[in-house]
Amino acid sequence: MLVLLVTDFINGKTKFEPPVGGKGFALIELFTSEGCSSCPAADDLLANIQKESRDKPVFVLAYHVDYWDRLGWKDSFSSPDYSRRQVAYSHWLNEPQIYTPQVIVNGKAGYVGSDESALRNAINGSLSAASLGSVALQTQQHGERLTVNYQVTGGSTSDRLLLAVVQKMASSKVRSGENGGRTLSHAQIVRGLHQVTLTPQKKGQSTIKLPAGFTQQDWEVIGFIQNATTGEITGATRATLATLPDAG
């Protein structure tokens, strides 16, 4: 496990309606790294939860941070954007340290990523609580672009829509660092996180560029609503993907 002080780190026209109210959901965000020897256990736990929860509103996102990259092994899935997102959570949750593996549930509480009991209790509590908002997504893929029609209900004027482009599975042979010599399996790897500015009506359309290698079978898009002031996530959904025919 690596712990850092935050101060050190900083140096369409189709009509559709989202569900209103209803049961709760759990959006689980894991901050992890291939360079961290404590992280594979958390990666495996989240992969198991993902498999178990396919029929439930449980959404898993794994962000590979980049601050481990200078310590012996560069994680090919890492991004400074995900490290900055973890720093943002340290402010929202008033936690002076960031570390791996860490999980955040619905933007409201953080836990050690391999603490199965705490994580499962948090998921169960989130599923039993009423949702404060909701989001509906309709998406169409055309080559390397994804058009997203969205509609949001509930929440506040501080809300923003985030779209995570997720690679469902991958593996890596780690040649150096704390996990040197191991082959690591990963699930629900965030390969792109896009923020959509909501219109006053909280509905509209946005287009995002898809990563190289994107396929509808092996990837997915998860959308969620987050309060930019508190970090709380009030609604989440998994997009249904459709492909537009090629022109001509």
C-alpha positions in Angstrom: 0.0 0.0 0.0 1.2 3.5 -0.9 0.0 6.4 1.1 0.5 10.0 0.0 -0.3 13.3 1.6 -2.5 15.3 -0.6 -0.3 18.4 -0.2 2.6 16.3 -1.5 0.7 15.0 -4.5 -0.6 18.4 -5.5 3.1 19.8 -5.4 -31.2 13.3 -30.3 -34.9 13.6 -30.6 -36.0 10.1 -29.4 -38.2 10.4 -26.3 -37.1 8.5 -23.3 -37.6 8.9 -19.6 -35.3 7.9 -16.7 -36.9 6.0 -13.8 -38.1 8.3 -11.0 -37.2 7.3 -7.4 -37.1 3.6 -6.8 -34.5 1.3 -5.3 -30.9 2.3 -4.6 -27.7 1.6 -6.5 -24.0 1.2 -5.8 -21.3 2.9 -7.8 -17.9 1.5 -6.7 -14.8 3.3 -7.7 -11.5 1.5 -7.1 -8.2 3.3 -7.2 -5.5 0.8 -8.0 -2.1 0.3 -9.7 -0.1 -2.6 -11.1 2.9 -1.3 -9.1 1.2 -1.9 -5.8 1.6 -5.3 -4.1 -1.6 -4.7 -2.0 -3.7 -4.0 -5.1 -4.2 -7.4 -6.7 -6.4 -8.6 -3.8 -8.7 -5.6 -4.3 -8.7 -6.1 -8.0 -9.8 -9.7 -7.5 -12.5 -8.7 -5.0 -14.0 -6.1 -7.3 -14.0 -8.6 -10.2 -15.9 -11.1 -8.0 -18.4 -8.4 -7.0 -18.9 -7.5 -10.7 -19.6 -11.2 -11.6 -22.1 -11.6 -8.7 -24.0 -8.4 -9.3 -24.9 -8.6 -13.0 -28.6 -8.5 -12.2 -28.3 -5.7 -9.7 -27.7 -1.9 -10.0 -24.1 -2.3 -9.0 -21.5 -0.6 -11.2 -17.8 -1.1 -10.8 -15.1 1.3 -12.1 -11.3 0.6 -11.7 -9.1 3.7 -12.1 -5.4 3.0 -12.4 -3.5 5.9 -10.9 -0.1 7.1 -12.2 1.8 8.0 -9.0 3.1 4.5 -8.7 4.6 4.7 -12.2 7.8 6.3 -10.9 8.4 3.5 -8.4 9.6 0.7 -10.5 6.8 -0.2 -13.0 4.7 1.9 -15.4 1.1 0.7 -15.4 -0.1 0.9 -19.1 -3.6 1.6 -17.9 -2.7 4.5 -15.6 -3.6 8.1 -16.1 -2.9 11.4 -14.2 -6.6 12.1 -14.6 -7.4 9.3 -12.3 -4.9 10.4 -9.7 -6.4 13.8 -9.8 -9.9 12.3 -9.3 -8.6 10.5 -6.2 -7.2 13.8 -4.9 -10.6 15.4 -5.5 -12.2 12.7 -3.3 -9.7 13.4 -0.5 -11.1 17.0 -0.4 -14.7 15.9 -0.7 -14.4 13.3 2.0 -12.0 15.4 4.1 -9.3 12.8 4.1 -5.7 14.2 4.1 -4.2 11.0 2.6 -4.6 9.1 -0.6 -3.6 5.5 -0.9 -4.0 2.3 -3.0 -6.1 0.3 -3.0 -9.0 2.5 -2.1 -12.6 2.2 -2.9 -15.3 4.9 -2.9 -18.9 4.0 -2.8 -21.5 6.4 -4.2 -19.0 9.2 -3.7 -19.8 9.3 0.0 -17.3 7.0 1.9 -13.9 5.4 1.3 -12.6 2.1 2.4 -9.4 0.0 1.9 -10.1 -1.8 -1.4 -9.4 -5.3 -0.1 -11.7 -4.9 3.0 -14.4 -7.3 1.8 -16.6 -7.0 4.8 -16.7 -3.2 4.8 -17.2 -3.0 1.1 -20.1 -5.5 1.0 -21.8 -3.7 3.9 -21.5 -0.4 2.0 -22.9 -2.0 -1.1 -25.9 -3.5 0.7 -26.6 -0.2 2.5 -26.5 1.7 -0.8 -28.8 -0.8 -2.5 -31.4 -0.5 0.3 -31.4 3.3 0.3 -33.6 5.4 -2.0 -32.0 7.1 -5.0 -31.9 10.9 -4.9 -31.7 11.1 -8.7 -31.6 9.1 -11.9 -30.1 9.2 -15.4 -31.2 7.6 -18.7 -28.8 7.1 -21.6 -29.3 6.2 -25.2 -26.1 5.7 -27.2 -25.2 5.0 -30.8 -21.7 4.1 -32.0 -20.5 5.3 -35.4 -16.9 4.2 -35.9 -14.7 5.8 -33.3 -17.4 8.1 -32.0 -20.2 7.5 -29.5 -23.3 9.8 -29.5 -25.0 9.9 -26.2 -28.5 11.2 -25.5 -29.1 11.8 -21.8 -31.8 12.8 -19.4 -31.3 13.4 -15.7 -33.9 13.8 -13.0 -33.5 15.0 -9.4 -30.3 16.4 -8.0 -29.1 20.0 -8.0 -27.6 22.7 -10.2 -24.2 21.5 -9.0 -24.6 18.1 -10.7 -22.5 16.9 -13.6 -22.8 13.9 -15.8 -19.8 11.7 -16.1 -19.4 8.9 -18.8 -16.9 6.2 -18.1 -15.7 4.1 -21.0 -14.8 0.7 -19.5 -12.8 -2.2 -20.7 -14.3 -5.2 -19.0 -11.2 -7.5 -18.7 -7.5 -7.4 -19.4 -4.3 -9.0 -18.1 -0.7 -7.8 -17.8 2.7 -9.4 -17.3 4.4 -7.2 -14.8 8.2 -7.3 -15.1 9.4 -5.1 -12.3 8.3 -3.3 -9.2 6.5 -4.8 -6.2 4.5 -7.2 -8.5 7.5 -8.1 -10.7 7.2 -11.5 -12.2 3.4 -11.7 -11.8 0.6 -11.8 -14.4 -2.2 -9.6 -13.1 -5.9 -9.8 -14.1 -8.0 -6.7 -14.2 -11.7 -6.0 -14.4 -13.8 -2.9 -15.3 -10.8 -0.8 -16.3 -11.7 2.9 -16.9 -10.1 3.8 -20.2 -11.8 7.2 -20.5 -13.8 9.5 -18.2 -15.8 12.3 -19.9 -17.6 15.1 -18.3 -20.8 16.4 -19.9 -22.1 19.9 -19.1 -25.7 19.5 -18.3 -28.2 21.8 -20.0 -30.7 23.7 -17.8 -33.3 21.1 -18.8 -30.9 18.4 -17.8 -31.3 16.6 -21.1 -29.4 16.8 -24.4 -26.8 15.1 -26.6 -23.0 14.7 -26.4 -20.4 12.9 -28.5 -17.3 11.3 -27.2 -14.3 9.6 -28.9 -13.9 6.0 -28.1 -10.5 4.4 -27.3 -8.6 2.3 -29.8 -9.8 -1.3 -29.6 -13.3 -0.6 -28.4 -15.8 -3.3 -29.1 -19.4 -3.5 -27.8 -18.8 -7.1 -26.6 -15.7 -6.4 -24.5 -16.3 -2.8 -23.3 -19.2 -0.8 -21.8 -20.2 2.7 -20.9 -21.4 3.6 -17.4 -22.9 7.0 -16.8 -23.4 8.6 -13.4 -24.5 11.9 -11.8 -22.1 13.5 -9.3 -22.5 16.6 -7.2 -19.5 18.8 -8.0 -19.6 20.4 -4.5 -19.9 17.4 -2.3 -18.8 14.5 -4.6 -22.0 12.5 -3.8 -23.2 10.4 -6.7 -27.0 10.4 -6.9 -27.7 8.1 -9.9 -26.0 5.7 -12.2 -26.8 3.5 -15.2 -25.2 1.2 -17.8 -25.7 2.4 -21.4 -27.2 0.1 -24.0 -25.0 0.4 -27.1 -26.3 0.5 -30.7 -24.2 0.7 -33.9 -25.1 3.1 -36.7 -24.8 1.7 -40.2 -21.9 3.1 -42.3 -22.8 5.9 -44.6 -23.0 5.1 -48.3 
